Amino acid sequence: MIHEVPMPALSSTMESGKIVTWLKQVGERVEKGENLLVVESDKADMDVESFHSGILAAIVVEAGGSANVGSPVAILAETEAELAEAQAKAAALKTPAAPKPSPAPVPQPSSAPVRAAVPAPKPSSDRILASPLAKRRAAELGVDLSKVVGSGPGGRIVEADVEKAAQAAHSTPVPPPQPPQPIVSSPTPQTTSGDRIVPLTTLQQAVVRNMNASLSVPVFHVGYTITTTALDSLYKDVKSKGVTMTALLVKAVGLALAKHPLLNAAYSDTGIRYNPAINIAVAVAMEDGGLITPVLTHVDRSDLYELSRRWKDLVERARRKQLQPEEYTSGTFTLSNLGMFGVDRFDAILPPGQGGILAIAASRPTVVALEGGAIAVRNQMQVNLTADHRIIYGADAAAFLQTLAQILEQDPGSLLR
């Protein structure tokens, strides 16, 4: 029997995927449950297992190419007698050109894939091809994957390669100098006017889809000024213990949401969906473009120090593209903090499936008027809530922000309890 290998749906929002590498070569046997290829989904690189046992008869979409979810990317044959039939089927599927990784609305240079009986192409210098286990082991041992030679299929780095590199590093006082790596970049399409067009990455395309979906939601914005004197003092006390400002803000927002569950809810066609847990997503910029929102779960019931440890781990794995889908799609409320960049105010766009997102700006010394006409300087920050007006109204948003301000200004010690 002949089996098609479809492009898998690795998340609920995934519409297409890019093949990072094939772990098997044409003609090799693959067993059911064995890793067959690595796919770049919206926000992570993930190993994909084979649903059938057989021989990899033909690859329909080469490494570096993209395909819509559910469309065939390879053909498996259960027996050698079926190889010719499977290859003929693959040839028929490839008659229409395989989808390009990032189609652009302007003419592009020819980039048709060339089939050759050689190992899978090596990854470009801006992507390290390694198994998730190898990446995790490298993080534990402090090994720089860019300096590790992979022994797996297509030069893929496996766990044994990482451990070998770690042993070599400990046994050799001074590692030999590495030759400079050439910079490899994808062809950049040029318009007739000379403008430079850079195709969107898979992650950036996912952001575009989410933002377009947000346009259909009626939202409104409510701002609030919070004095951060007490928060700044608490942060100074706990910073040396590994607590981050992100963890403090997440914890405070979680406690405020616990008192205002409507802000943690979401609109649905059948009514208001109240979420049983408070899971806060926090926007993180990616080095290669786009953003991702790792999720801290059950923040209202989590210890502040635990939140800080979990957040550090999430950010590190997010930037290595190792998050599982549930670690960036399960948020019930979102924070976007641009205060670290000195931004004094901004609006955030509501993510699909949530009722609110809070934009947090920088804390700055501000001249304020006190009761009785006195003037003083206080550290203050602007926060701006974007809310879904179908379920949340102005009074609801204002009450939530007032509670958040009371926690941060009057009772920051509650964040430690």
Number of C-alpha atoms within 10 A of each C-alpha: 11 19 19 20 21 17 23 21 15 22 16 9 14 17 18 24 23 26 22 25 25 25 20 21 20 18 15 10 16 22 14 12 12 16 17 21 18 22 24 21 25 24 28 22 24 22 17 18 17 17 17 18 17 22 25 24 29 24 22 25 25 21 20 17 20 24 22 18 16 14 16 20 25 23 25 28 25 19 14 13 10 15 20 13 15 25 21 14 18 22 14 11 18 16 9 8 11 18 15 16 18 15 12 13 8 11 11 14 10 7 8 10 14 6 8 7 7 9 14 20 15 16 17 13 13 11 11 19 25 23 19 19 15 20 24 17 18 22 16 9 14 11 17 13 19 13 11 20 15 19 13 17 18 19 19 22 24 23 20 15 20 28 17 12 20 18 12 12 13 10 10 9 8 8 10 7 6 7 6 6 8 8 8 10 9 8 13 12 17 15 12 9 6 8 9 11 15 13 17 16 17 23 19 19 16 22 18 14 14 17 15 12 14 17 13 9 16 11 20 16 17 16 18 14 14 21 21 21 16 16 23 16 11 18 16 12 11 16 11 9 11 14 21 20 18 16 24 23 18 25 26 24 26 26 20 23 22 17 14 17 15 21 26 27 25 23 19 11 6 6 10 15 17 14 16 11 19 24 23 27 24 24 17 18 13 17 8 11 12 18 19 26 23 27 25 24 20 16 24 21 14 16 15 23 17 13 22 22 14 15 20 15 12 20 21 13 18 23 18 18 20 21 22 17 18 12 17 22 18 19 24 25 26 27 22 22 21 17 19 12 9 11 16 17 16 18 18 19 18 26 23 19 20 20 26 29 27 26 21 24 23 19 23 18 15 13 12 14 12 10 7 6 8 8 11 11 12 17 18 20 21 20 25 21 25 22 29 25 17 15 18 20 15 12 10 15 22 15 14 21 25 15 18 23 22 16 20 24 16 15 14 21 12 12 22 13 9
